[in-house]
Structures are given as structure tokens and as C-alpha cells.
Amino acid sequence: MSRVTRTMAHAMGLEIYDSQTREPITPEQARAQALDKAAYDQNYECSFADESLALLTHELITAAESDEACVILRAGLDG
């Protein structure tokens, strides 16, 4: 598994734009504009500090896992 944060992507050449002016900005400027710094850190910087803020909890993901899903997928690829 690999993670690329917005800051890392910006350092590799990804442009970030101000949502109002459409002018290029830095990741630091984008974070400064964010109303919810914790949400910004989670969504753009891969900083998962609090599981209670997770969109999909571990329990929800585990409950959705199914061995039969692989069988359906394989059947679709074979036919």
C-alpha cells in the first residue's frame, strides 16, 4: 500500500488551485483556508488521527466483506 499526500503530490508537480480565485496556491495555503483542519488533514494529507471521523469504519468494512464476491467476479470474467 502506498500513500501520496497532497503536499507530496504538490512537490512532484501537482497544481493546487484556490476554490474562489482559481489561482495556484500551496498546500499550506489550502489548509489555512480550510474551515475544518482535521477534515483537511484526513482527506488531503492522509492523517487519520481519530477513527470516529472515518467515513467507513473497520466494522462496516468487515461486515461488507464476502468470500462469495470473489466467486461472482471470477464467474463474470470467465464468461
mmCIF file as gemmi writes it, N, C-alpha and C atoms, coordinates in Angstrom:
data_model
loop_
_atom_site.group_PDB
_atom_site.id
_atom_site.type_symbol
_atom_site.label_atom_id
_atom_site.label_alt_id
_atom_site.label_comp_id
_atom_site.label_asym_id
_atom_site.label_entity_id
_atom_site.label_seq_id
_atom_site.pdbx_PDB_ins_code
_atom_site.Cartn_x
_atom_site.Cartn_y
_atom_site.Cartn_z
_atom_site.occupancy
_atom_site.B_iso_or_equiv
_atom_site.pdbx_formal_charge
_atom_site.auth_seq_id
_atom_site.auth_asym_id
_atom_site.pdbx_PDB_model_num
ATOM 1 N N . MET Axp A 1 ? 0.849 -1.173 0 1 0 ? 1 A 1
ATOM 2 C CA . MET Axp A 1 ? 0 0 0 1 0 ? 1 A 1
ATOM 3 C C . MET Axp A 1 ? 0.891 1.231 0 1 0 ? 1 A 1
ATOM 4 N N . SER Axp A 2 ? 0.495 2.236 -0.744 1 0 ? 2 A 1
ATOM 5 C CA . SER Axp A 2 ? 1.249 3.482 -0.743 1 0 ? 2 A 1
ATOM 6 C C . SER Axp A 2 ? 0.282 4.648 -0.565 1 0 ? 2 A 1
ATOM 7 N N . ARG Axp A 3 ? 0.807 5.697 0.012 1 0 ? 3 A 1
ATOM 8 C CA . ARG Axp A 3 ? 0.013 6.907 0.235 1 0 ? 3 A 1
ATOM 9 C C . ARG Axp A 3 ? 0.755 8.085 -0.356 1 0 ? 3 A 1
ATOM 10 N N . VAL Axp A 4 ? 0.033 8.943 -1.019 1 0 ? 4 A 1
ATOM 11 C CA . VAL Axp A 4 ? 0.596 10.181 -1.529 1 0 ? 4 A 1
ATOM 12 C C . VAL Axp A 4 ? -0.266 11.312 -0.992 1 0 ? 4 A 1
ATOM 13 N N . THR Axp A 5 ? 0.335 12.134 -0.169 1 0 ? 5 A 1
ATOM 14 C CA . THR Axp A 5 ? -0.408 13.262 0.385 1 0 ? 5 A 1
ATOM 15 C C . THR Axp A 5 ? -0.468 14.386 -0.64 1 0 ? 5 A 1
ATOM 16 N N . ARG Axp A 6 ? -1.317 15.338 -0.378 1 0 ? 6 A 1
ATOM 17 C CA . ARG Axp A 6 ? -1.415 16.496 -1.263 1 0 ? 6 A 1
ATOM 18 C C . ARG Axp A 6 ? -0.087 17.248 -1.281 1 0 ? 6 A 1
ATOM 19 N N . THR Axp A 7 ? 0.561 17.349 -0.133 1 0 ? 7 A 1
ATOM 20 C CA . THR Axp A 7 ? 1.852 18.03 -0.048 1 0 ? 7 A 1
ATOM 21 C C . THR Axp A 7 ? 2.889 17.321 -0.899 1 0 ? 7 A 1
ATOM 22 N N . MET Axp A 8 ? 2.925 15.987 -0.833 1 0 ? 8 A 1
ATOM 23 C CA . MET Axp A 8 ? 3.87 15.216 -1.639 1 0 ? 8 A 1
ATOM 24 C C . MET Axp A 8 ? 3.56 15.382 -3.124 1 0 ? 8 A 1
ATOM 25 N N . ALA Axp A 9 ? 2.28 15.302 -3.484 1 0 ? 9 A 1
ATOM 26 C CA . ALA Axp A 9 ? 1.882 15.445 -4.889 1 0 ? 9 A 1
ATOM 27 C C . ALA Axp A 9 ? 2.249 16.837 -5.407 1 0 ? 9 A 1
ATOM 28 N N . HIS Axp A 10 ? 2.078 17.846 -4.58 1 0 ? 10 A 1
ATOM 29 C CA . HIS Axp A 10 ? 2.431 19.212 -4.964 1 0 ? 10 A 1
ATOM 30 C C . HIS Axp A 10 ? 3.933 19.305 -5.215 1 0 ? 10 A 1
ATOM 31 N N . ALA Axp A 11 ? 4.73 18.675 -4.367 1 0 ? 11 A 1
ATOM 32 C CA . ALA Axp A 11 ? 6.185 18.672 -4.545 1 0 ? 11 A 1
ATOM 33 C C . ALA Axp A 11 ? 6.592 17.964 -5.835 1 0 ? 11 A 1
ATOM 34 N N . MET Axp A 12 ? 5.746 17.036 -6.321 1 0 ? 12 A 1
ATOM 35 C CA . MET Axp A 12 ? 6.015 16.314 -7.566 1 0 ? 12 A 1
ATOM 36 C C . MET Axp A 12 ? 5.465 17.04 -8.789 1 0 ? 12 A 1
ATOM 37 N N . GLY Axp A 13 ? 4.82 18.192 -8.56 1 0 ? 13 A 1
ATOM 38 C CA . GLY Axp A 13 ? 4.356 18.988 -9.696 1 0 ? 13 A 1
ATOM 39 C C . GLY Axp A 13 ? 2.857 19.195 -9.804 1 0 ? 13 A 1
ATOM 40 N N . LEU Axp A 14 ? 2.07 18.585 -8.929 1 0 ? 14 A 1
ATOM 41 C CA . LEU Axp A 14 ? 0.622 18.764 -8.984 1 0 ? 14 A 1
ATOM 42 C C . LEU Axp A 14 ? 0.254 20.188 -8.593 1 0 ? 14 A 1
ATOM 43 N N . GLU Axp A 15 ? -0.53 20.842 -9.404 1 0 ? 15 A 1
ATOM 44 C CA . GLU Axp A 15 ? -1.002 22.187 -9.083 1 0 ? 15 A 1
ATOM 45 C C . GLU Axp A 15 ? -2.223 22.114 -8.176 1 0 ? 15 A 1
ATOM 46 N N . ILE Axp A 16 ? -2.306 23.032 -7.235 1 0 ? 16 A 1
ATOM 47 C CA . ILE Axp A 16 ? -3.46 23.181 -6.349 1 0 ? 16 A 1
ATOM 48 C C . ILE Axp A 16 ? -4.006 24.573 -6.598 1 0 ? 16 A 1
ATOM 49 N N . TYR Axp A 17 ? -5.317 24.678 -6.703 1 0 ? 17 A 1
ATOM 50 C CA . TYR Axp A 17 ? -5.914 25.965 -7.035 1 0 ? 17 A 1
ATOM 51 C C . TYR Axp A 17 ? -6.868 26.431 -5.946 1 0 ? 17 A 1
ATOM 52 N N . ASP Axp A 18 ? -6.881 27.723 -5.717 1 0 ? 18 A 1
ATOM 53 C CA . ASP Axp A 18 ? -7.822 28.352 -4.798 1 0 ? 18 A 1
ATOM 54 C C . ASP Axp A 18 ? -9.231 28.132 -5.343 1 0 ? 18 A 1
ATOM 55 N N . SER Axp A 19 ? -10.142 27.705 -4.488 1 0 ? 19 A 1
ATOM 56 C CA . SER Axp A 19 ? -11.505 27.388 -4.949 1 0 ? 19 A 1
ATOM 57 C C . SER Axp A 19 ? -12.288 28.631 -5.365 1 0 ? 19 A 1
ATOM 58 N N . GLN Axp A 20 ? -11.875 29.799 -4.904 1 0 ? 20 A 1
ATOM 59 C CA . GLN Axp A 20 ? -12.584 31.033 -5.262 1 0 ? 20 A 1
ATOM 60 C C . GLN Axp A 20 ? -11.932 31.749 -6.454 1 0 ? 20 A 1
ATOM 61 N N . THR Axp A 21 ? -10.623 31.944 -6.376 1 0 ? 21 A 1
ATOM 62 C CA . THR Axp A 21 ? -9.931 32.731 -7.402 1 0 ? 21 A 1
ATOM 63 C C . THR Axp A 21 ? -9.377 31.9 -8.551 1 0 ? 21 A 1
ATOM 64 N N . ARG Axp A 22 ? -9.255 30.578 -8.342 1 0 ? 22 A 1
ATOM 65 C CA . ARG Axp A 22 ? -8.66 29.643 -9.299 1 0 ? 22 A 1
ATOM 66 C C . ARG Axp A 22 ? -7.183 29.924 -9.537 1 0 ? 22 A 1
ATOM 67 N N . GLU Axp A 23 ? -6.549 30.705 -8.661 1 0 ? 23 A 1
ATOM 68 C CA . GLU Axp A 23 ? -5.114 30.956 -8.721 1 0 ? 23 A 1
ATOM 69 C C . GLU Axp A 23 ? -4.366 29.796 -8.06 1 0 ? 23 A 1
ATOM 70 N N . PRO Axp A 24 ? -3.17 29.476 -8.527 1 0 ? 24 A 1
ATOM 71 C CA . PRO Axp A 24 ? -2.387 28.421 -7.885 1 0 ? 24 A 1
ATOM 72 C C . PRO Axp A 24 ? -2.035 28.801 -6.44 1 0 ? 24 A 1
ATOM 73 N N . ILE Axp A 25 ? -2.115 27.823 -5.538 1 0 ? 25 A 1
ATOM 74 C CA . ILE Axp A 25 ? -1.746 28.026 -4.142 1 0 ? 25 A 1
ATOM 75 C C . ILE Axp A 25 ? -0.935 26.83 -3.658 1 0 ? 25 A 1
ATOM 76 N N . THR Axp A 26 ? -0.344 26.966 -2.49 1 0 ? 26 A 1
ATOM 77 C CA . THR Axp A 26 ? 0.433 25.886 -1.888 1 0 ? 26 A 1
ATOM 78 C C . THR Axp A 26 ? -0.478 25.045 -0.998 1 0 ? 26 A 1
ATOM 79 N N . PRO Axp A 27 ? -0.036 23.837 -0.639 1 0 ? 27 A 1
ATOM 80 C CA . PRO Axp A 27 ? -0.815 23.039 0.307 1 0 ? 27 A 1
ATOM 81 C C . PRO Axp A 27 ? -1.017 23.765 1.644 1 0 ? 27 A 1
ATOM 82 N N . GLU Axp A 28 ? -0.033 24.513 2.084 1 0 ? 28 A 1
ATOM 83 C CA . GLU Axp A 28 ? -0.157 25.258 3.333 1 0 ? 28 A 1
ATOM 84 C C . GLU Axp A 28 ? -1.252 26.313 3.233 1 0 ? 28 A 1
ATOM 85 N N . GLN Axp A 29 ? -1.328 26.993 2.101 1 0 ? 29 A 1
ATOM 86 C CA . GLN Axp A 29 ? -2.383 27.984 1.895 1 0 ? 29 A 1
ATOM 87 C C . GLN Axp A 29 ? -3.751 27.307 1.819 1 0 ? 29 A 1
ATOM 88 N N . ALA Axp A 30 ? -3.816 26.149 1.175 1 0 ? 30 A 1
ATOM 89 C CA . ALA Axp A 30 ? -5.078 25.419 1.079 1 0 ? 30 A 1
ATOM 90 C C . ALA Axp A 30 ? -5.562 24.999 2.46 1 0 ? 30 A 1
ATOM 91 N N . ARG Axp A 31 ? -4.64 24.511 3.295 1 0 ? 31 A 1
ATOM 92 C CA . ARG Axp A 31 ? -5.017 24.113 4.659 1 0 ? 31 A 1
ATOM 93 C C . ARG Axp A 31 ? -5.459 25.316 5.469 1 0 ? 31 A 1
ATOM 94 N N . ALA Axp A 32 ? -4.779 26.444 5.297 1 0 ? 32 A 1
ATOM 95 C CA . ALA Axp A 32 ? -5.148 27.66 6.032 1 0 ? 32 A 1
ATOM 96 C C . ALA Axp A 32 ? -6.569 28.103 5.682 1 0 ? 32 A 1
ATOM 97 N N . GLN Axp A 33 ? -7.005 27.854 4.447 1 0 ? 33 A 1
ATOM 98 C CA . GLN Axp A 33 ? -8.351 28.227 4.015 1 0 ? 33 A 1
ATOM 99 C C . GLN Axp A 33 ? -9.416 27.248 4.506 1 0 ? 33 A 1
ATOM 100 N N . ALA Axp A 34 ? -9.014 26.049 4.866 1 0 ? 34 A 1
ATOM 101 C CA . ALA Axp A 34 ? -9.976 25.011 5.265 1 0 ? 34 A 1
ATOM 102 C C . ALA Axp A 34 ? -10.67 25.399 6.564 1 0 ? 34 A 1
ATOM 103 N N . LEU Axp A 35 ? -11.98 25.258 6.591 1 0 ? 35 A 1
ATOM 104 C CA . LEU Axp A 35 ? -12.74 25.551 7.805 1 0 ? 35 A 1
ATOM 105 C C . LEU Axp A 35 ? -12.516 24.481 8.861 1 0 ? 35 A 1
ATOM 106 N N . ASP Axp A 36 ? -12.33 23.245 8.434 1 0 ? 36 A 1
ATOM 107 C CA . ASP Axp A 36 ? -12.129 22.121 9.347 1 0 ? 36 A 1
ATOM 108 C C . ASP Axp A 36 ? -10.745 21.526 9.083 1 0 ? 36 A 1
ATOM 109 N N . LYS Axp A 37 ? -9.779 21.923 9.905 1 0 ? 37 A 1
ATOM 110 C CA . LYS Axp A 37 ? -8.388 21.49 9.706 1 0 ? 37 A 1
ATOM 111 C C . LYS Axp A 37 ? -8.241 19.971 9.848 1 0 ? 37 A 1
ATOM 112 N N . ALA Axp A 38 ? -8.962 19.363 10.784 1 0 ? 38 A 1
ATOM 113 C CA . ALA Axp A 38 ? -8.88 17.911 10.971 1 0 ? 38 A 1
ATOM 114 C C . ALA Axp A 38 ? -9.398 17.185 9.732 1 0 ? 38 A 1
ATOM 115 N N . ALA Axp A 39 ? -10.478 17.659 9.149 1 0 ? 39 A 1
ATOM 116 C CA . ALA Axp A 39 ? -11.02 17.05 7.93 1 0 ? 39 A 1
ATOM 117 C C . ALA Axp A 39 ? -10.047 17.235 6.766 1 0 ? 39 A 1
ATOM 118 N N . TYR Axp A 40 ? -9.436 18.407 6.676 1 0 ? 40 A 1
ATOM 119 C CA . TYR Axp A 40 ? -8.445 18.648 5.622 1 0 ? 40 A 1
ATOM 120 C C . TYR Axp A 40 ? -7.284 17.664 5.769 1 0 ? 40 A 1
ATOM 121 N N . ASP Axp A 41 ? -6.774 17.544 6.989 1 0 ? 41 A 1
ATOM 122 C CA . ASP Axp A 41 ? -5.645 16.647 7.233 1 0 ? 41 A 1
ATOM 123 C C . ASP Axp A 41 ? -5.996 15.209 6.867 1 0 ? 41 A 1
ATOM 124 N N . GLN Axp A 42 ? -7.199 14.788 7.192 1 0 ? 42 A 1
ATOM 125 C CA . GLN Axp A 42 ? -7.622 13.419 6.884 1 0 ? 42 A 1
ATOM 126 C C . GLN Axp A 42 ? -7.816 13.233 5.383 1 0 ? 42 A 1
ATOM 127 N N . ASN Axp A 43 ? -8.495 14.155 4.748 1 0 ? 43 A 1
ATOM 128 C CA . ASN Axp A 43 ? -8.854 13.992 3.338 1 0 ? 43 A 1
ATOM 129 C C . ASN Axp A 43 ? -7.708 14.247 2.368 1 0 ? 43 A 1
ATOM 130 N N . TYR Axp A 44 ? -6.798 15.154 2.71 1 0 ? 44 A 1
ATOM 131 C CA . TYR Axp A 44 ? -5.743 15.529 1.774 1 0 ? 44 A 1
ATOM 132 C C . TYR Axp A 44 ? -4.338 15.131 2.218 1 0 ? 44 A 1
ATOM 133 N N . GLU Axp A 45 ? -4.126 14.931 3.508 1 0 ? 45 A 1
ATOM 134 C CA . GLU Axp A 45 ? -2.777 14.637 3.989 1 0 ? 45 A 1
ATOM 135 C C . GLU Axp A 45 ? -2.647 13.241 4.589 1 0 ? 45 A 1
ATOM 136 N N . CYS Axp A 46 ? -3.679 12.406 4.429 1 0 ? 46 A 1
ATOM 137 C CA . CYS Axp A 46 ? -3.651 11.02 4.902 1 0 ? 46 A 1
ATOM 138 C C . CYS Axp A 46 ? -3.314 10.93 6.385 1 0 ? 46 A 1
ATOM 139 N N . SER Axp A 47 ? -3.811 11.872 7.152 1 0 ? 47 A 1
ATOM 140 C CA . SER Axp A 47 ? -3.571 11.906 8.592 1 0 ? 47 A 1
ATOM 141 C C . SER Axp A 47 ? -4.851 11.483 9.299 1 0 ? 47 A 1
ATOM 142 N N . PHE Axp A 48 ? -4.905 10.227 9.715 1 0 ? 48 A 1
ATOM 143 C CA . PHE Axp A 48 ? -6.102 9.662 10.311 1 0 ? 48 A 1
ATOM 144 C C . PHE Axp A 48 ? -5.927 9.581 11.818 1 0 ? 48 A 1
ATOM 145 N N . ALA Axp A 49 ? -6.246 10.673 12.493 1 0 ? 49 A 1
ATOM 146 C CA . ALA Axp A 49 ? -5.988 10.783 13.927 1 0 ? 49 A 1
ATOM 147 C C . ALA Axp A 49 ? -7.1 10.189 14.78 1 0 ? 49 A 1
ATOM 148 N N . ASP Axp A 50 ? -8.32 10.16 14.261 1 0 ? 50 A 1
ATOM 149 C CA . ASP Axp A 50 ? -9.459 9.758 15.087 1 0 ? 50 A 1
ATOM 150 C C . ASP Axp A 50 ? -10.381 8.851 14.287 1 0 ? 50 A 1
ATOM 151 N N . GLU Axp A 51 ? -10.482 7.581 14.695 1 0 ? 51 A 1
ATOM 152 C CA . GLU Axp A 51 ? -11.314 6.624 13.963 1 0 ? 51 A 1
ATOM 153 C C . GLU Axp A 51 ? -12.78 7.042 13.947 1 0 ? 51 A 1
ATOM 154 N N . SER Axp A 52 ? -13.218 7.817 14.934 1 0 ? 52 A 1
ATOM 155 C CA . SER Axp A 52 ? -14.621 8.239 14.959 1 0 ? 52 A 1
ATOM 156 C C . SER Axp A 52 ? -14.944 9.176 13.801 1 0 ? 52 A 1
ATOM 157 N N . LEU Axp A 53 ? -13.916 9.752 13.146 1 0 ? 53 A 1
ATOM 158 C CA . LEU Axp A 53 ? -14.136 10.626 11.991 1 0 ? 53 A 1
ATOM 159 C C . LEU Axp A 53 ? -14.099 9.871 10.667 1 0 ? 53 A 1
ATOM 160 N N . ALA Axp A 54 ? -13.813 8.576 10.72 1 0 ? 54 A 1
ATOM 161 C CA . ALA Axp A 54 ? -13.681 7.79 9.493 1 0 ? 54 A 1
ATOM 162 C C . ALA Axp A 54 ? -15.013 7.678 8.759 1 0 ? 54 A 1
ATOM 163 N N . LEU Axp A 55 ? -14.949 7.803 7.448 1 0 ? 55 A 1
ATOM 164 C CA . LEU Axp A 55 ? -16.144 7.648 6.628 1 0 ? 55 A 1
ATOM 165 C C . LEU Axp A 55 ? -16.647 6.211 6.695 1 0 ? 55 A 1
ATOM 166 N N . LEU Axp A 56 ? -15.728 5.253 6.565 1 0 ? 56 A 1
ATOM 167 C CA . LEU Axp A 56 ? -16.07 3.836 6.647 1 0 ? 56 A 1
ATOM 168 C C . LEU Axp A 56 ? -15.307 3.23 7.813 1 0 ? 56 A 1
ATOM 169 N N . THR Axp A 57 ? -16.007 2.791 8.824 1 0 ? 57 A 1
ATOM 170 C CA . THR Axp A 57 ? -15.359 2.193 9.986 1 0 ? 57 A 1
ATOM 171 C C . THR Axp A 57 ? -14.868 0.786 9.655 1 0 ? 57 A 1
ATOM 172 N N . HIS Axp A 58 ? -13.95 0.297 10.458 1 0 ? 58 A 1
ATOM 173 C CA . HIS Axp A 58 ? -13.437 -1.061 10.274 1 0 ? 58 A 1
ATOM 174 C C . HIS Axp A 58 ? -14.577 -2.079 10.378 1 0 ? 58 A 1
ATOM 175 N N . GLU Axp A 59 ? -15.482 -1.871 11.312 1 0 ? 59 A 1
ATOM 176 C CA . GLU Axp A 59 ? -16.611 -2.789 11.483 1 0 ? 59 A 1
ATOM 177 C C . GLU Axp A 59 ? -17.502 -2.814 10.244 1 0 ? 59 A 1
ATOM 178 N N . LEU Axp A 60 ? -17.748 -1.659 9.643 1 0 ? 60 A 1
ATOM 179 C CA . LEU Axp A 60 ? -18.581 -1.589 8.446 1 0 ? 60 A 1
ATOM 180 C C . LEU Axp A 60 ? -17.907 -2.308 7.273 1 0 ? 60 A 1
ATOM 181 N N . ILE Axp A 61 ? -16.618 -2.104 7.128 1 0 ? 61 A 1
ATOM 182 C CA . ILE Axp A 61 ? -15.882 -2.761 6.048 1 0 ? 61 A 1
ATOM 183 C C . ILE Axp A 61 ? -15.887 -4.269 6.247 1 0 ? 61 A 1
ATOM 184 N N . THR Axp A 62 ? -15.619 -4.721 7.472 1 0 ? 62 A 1
ATOM 185 C CA . THR Axp A 62 ? -15.607 -6.154 7.774 1 0 ? 62 A 1
ATOM 186 C C . THR Axp A 62 ? -16.973 -6.778 7.51 1 0 ? 62 A 1
ATOM 187 N N . ALA Axp A 63 ? -18.035 -6.076 7.88 1 0 ? 63 A 1
ATOM 188 C CA . ALA Axp A 63 ? -19.382 -6.606 7.668 1 0 ? 63 A 1
ATOM 189 C C . ALA Axp A 63 ? -19.717 -6.736 6.184 1 0 ? 63 A 1
ATOM 190 N N . ALA Axp A 64 ? -19.089 -5.921 5.341 1 0 ? 64 A 1
ATOM 191 C CA . ALA Axp A 64 ? -19.381 -5.95 3.911 1 0 ? 64 A 1
ATOM 192 C C . ALA Axp A 64 ? -18.523 -6.96 3.148 1 0 ? 64 A 1
ATOM 193 N N . GLU Axp A 65 ? -17.499 -7.495 3.797 1 0 ? 65 A 1
ATOM 194 C CA . GLU Axp A 65 ? -16.635 -8.461 3.132 1 0 ? 65 A 1
ATOM 195 C C . GLU Axp A 65 ? -17.375 -9.78 2.933 1 0 ? 65 A 1
ATOM 196 N N . SER Axp A 66 ? -17.108 -10.41 1.786 1 0 ? 66 A 1
ATOM 197 C CA . SER Axp A 66 ? -17.772 -11.667 1.484 1 0 ? 66 A 1
ATOM 198 C C . SER Axp A 66 ? -16.883 -12.523 0.592 1 0 ? 66 A 1
ATOM 199 N N . ASP Axp A 67 ? -16.701 -13.773 0.963 1 0 ? 67 A 1
ATOM 200 C CA . ASP Axp A 67 ? -15.943 -14.691 0.12 1 0 ? 67 A 1
ATOM 201 C C . ASP Axp A 67 ? -16.669 -14.954 -1.196 1 0 ? 67 A 1
ATOM 202 N N . GLU Axp A 68 ? -17.995 -14.865 -1.188 1 0 ? 68 A 1
ATOM 203 C CA . GLU Axp A 68 ? -18.764 -15.109 -2.403 1 0 ? 68 A 1
ATOM 204 C C . GLU Axp A 68 ? -18.556 -14.036 -3.46 1 0 ? 68 A 1
ATOM 205 N N . ALA Axp A 69 ? -18.137 -12.851 -3.059 1 0 ? 69 A 1
ATOM 206 C CA . ALA Axp A 69 ? -17.908 -11.777 -4.03 1 0 ? 69 A 1
ATOM 207 C C . ALA Axp A 69 ? -16.832 -12.177 -5.031 1 0 ? 69 A 1
ATOM 208 N N . CYS Axp A 70 ? -15.825 -12.876 -4.593 1 0 ? 70 A 1
ATOM 209 C CA . CYS Axp A 70 ? -14.762 -13.328 -5.494 1 0 ? 70 A 1
ATOM 210 C C . CYS Axp A 70 ? -15.298 -14.343 -6.488 1 0 ? 70 A 1
ATOM 211 N N . VAL Axp A 71 ? -16.194 -15.208 -6.05 1 0 ? 71 A 1
ATOM 212 C CA . VAL Axp A 71 ? -16.773 -16.224 -6.931 1 0 ? 71 A 1
ATOM 213 C C . VAL Axp A 71 ? -17.593 -15.542 -8.023 1 0 ? 71 A 1
ATOM 214 N N . ILE Axp A 72 ? -18.363 -14.554 -7.689 1 0 ? 72 A 1
ATOM 215 C CA . ILE Axp A 72 ? -19.174 -13.829 -8.67 1 0 ? 72 A 1
ATOM 216 C C . ILE Axp A 72 ? -18.264 -13.131 -9.667 1 0 ? 72 A 1
ATOM 217 N N . LEU Axp A 73 ? -17.215 -12.487 -9.193 1 0 ? 73 A 1
ATOM 218 C CA . LEU Axp A 73 ? -16.284 -11.784 -10.061 1 0 ? 73 A 1
ATOM 219 C C . LEU Axp A 73 ? -15.601 -12.763 -11.01 1 0 ? 73 A 1
ATOM 220 N N . ARG Axp A 74 ? -15.135 -13.875 -10.497 1 0 ? 74 A 1
ATOM 221 C CA . ARG Axp A 74 ? -14.466 -14.867 -11.344 1 0 ? 74 A 1
ATOM 222 C C . ARG Axp A 74 ? -15.442 -15.405 -12.4 1 0 ? 74 A 1
ATOM 223 N N . ALA Axp A 75 ? -16.678 -15.646 -12.018 1 0 ? 75 A 1
ATOM 224 C CA . ALA Axp A 75 ? -17.656 -16.153 -12.977 1 0 ? 75 A 1
ATOM 225 C C . ALA Axp A 75 ? -17.882 -15.14 -14.094 1 0 ? 75 A 1
ATOM 226 N N . GLY Axp A 76 ? -17.905 -13.862 -13.749 1 0 ? 76 A 1
ATOM 227 C CA . GLY Axp A 76 ? -18.084 -12.822 -14.746 1 0 ? 76 A 1
ATOM 228 C C . GLY Axp A 76 ? -16.914 -12.715 -15.696 1 0 ? 76 A 1
ATOM 229 N N . LEU Axp A 77 ? -15.707 -12.97 -15.214 1 0 ? 77 A 1
ATOM 230 C CA . LEU Axp A 77 ? -14.514 -12.895 -16.063 1 0 ? 77 A 1
ATOM 231 C C . LEU Axp A 77 ? -14.398 -14.095 -16.977 1 0 ? 77 A 1
ATOM 232 N N . ASP Axp A 78 ? -14.909 -15.237 -16.511 1 0 ? 78 A 1
ATOM 233 C CA . ASP Axp A 78 ? -14.804 -16.454 -17.322 1 0 ? 78 A 1
ATOM 234 C C . ASP Axp A 78 ? -15.81 -16.475 -18.472 1 0 ? 78 A 1
ATOM 235 N N . GLY Axp A 79 ? -16.899 -15.8 -18.31 1 0 ? 79 A 1
ATOM 236 C CA . GLY Axp A 79 ? -17.962 -15.943 -19.295 1 0 ? 79 A 1
ATOM 237 C C . GLY Axp A 79 ? -18.103 -14.778 -20.159 1 0 ? 79 A 1
